[in-house]
Amino acid sequence: MVNSKDSDGAFKKLKHFFSDRRFQDSSWSWVVCFSAAVCNGINLGFALSFGVLFPELMKHFNASRERIAWVGSIGLAMVWFASLPAGYMCDHFGYRITWFLGGMLCMTGLAATSVTNSLTLMYFTYGLVYGLGACFIYISNYLAVRKYFNKKFSLAVGITALGSSVGVLYNGPLLQVLLDVFGWRNTFRILMAAFALVSILSLNVNPNVIETTIATGAESEALNMKQQVGIRGRISFYCSVWKFPVYTFVAISLMVGCFGMYIPYINLVNYCEDVGITAQSASRLFIFIGLTSSLARILTGQLCNNPKINSVFVYQSSLFVAGVSVLLLPLATKYWALVVFSCAYGISDGIFITTQNYILLSCVDKERATASFCILSLLYSFSAATGGPIAGLIADKYGNYINSFYMTGGVLMLAFVIPFALTFINWRKSQVSPEVSREMSDVEAEK
């Protein structure tokens, strides 16, 4: 009888964990937020540290910079390219299942990559399979945080984004140690354990039982009626995000900016070897990128929580700093200069990622948050996929990275300029906040 009572009590606790009510901005919301941050660190931290693997794969496959860059670029691009199916999974099966499945797909992709003897096959095993799992993790992480927070949303986004910068901080040196000791094949196998942890942490997300504090039942019903009457079909509803001026111009800027934003991540270690710096020393630069990016993400999350601060201007500052840093990178031939570059670039990266995610999830109403995030992620992926290989192609043609970095800096400065178009639009419509986005959605629905 005692054992029966104990088992019944354990079953009730388990049932409470999986299905009991959760509220926005509660203590459990922070459990989900920190789980998302850890998973973001494992997921994007590894994807953004692919540059450490770059020289090793070049030697093993005896391939050009361009061909190896495609492996990392396809994997990185898939983090955003598969966002629409990832968004569909989140809407129809919940964040927990999507998150868990993402971890399993990453493990499958890493296991398959560790045994491949073909670079072409690696495009599939790492680029597509691992990349698809990384996308499921990335999308479900941010959408789950959006669901769990209202008042502290910008800070929660900053903490979630912090995860990837901390991941870069430790992944670079860790990958180099694993490569030196175990080789690249066993390194991929060891990383499978980290993605097993990602799947386990997904269990913290309670599906479909979040009590929202934004709208009452009557308001939610009215919004559903507006969707049914004013918007024909799901595709039209998704496309309606382009009616929001901030979303439109920031999306265009992001598509341009991300073309160049990830080029230094992929090519930094190889560039260091070109100027006579060892791979071990170059991999330690990711520590400086990770530290400064982590600090920038937390501070940016706090800054965007201030209603007097326009998040678009904060976002633009990241592109300006990144553009200037990359334009000056060809002058950095000493290690201390590369440390300075890494710190500046880490700050710009931290601001870029935090403001990007906050703007995309806040410049439209809550019902369009998935559409806003997933549509831009899909478009974002094309730029992310092509940046690294094009920079590698230019480097192969000229024998160095100088022209590649000038091209990258120019693209980032163009992305910095684009959002200034918002200054010609009504000031109220150019703000970024849940309150403004809800007012605008009401106006559009009435039209």
Disulfide bonds with the S-S distance in Angstrom:
none
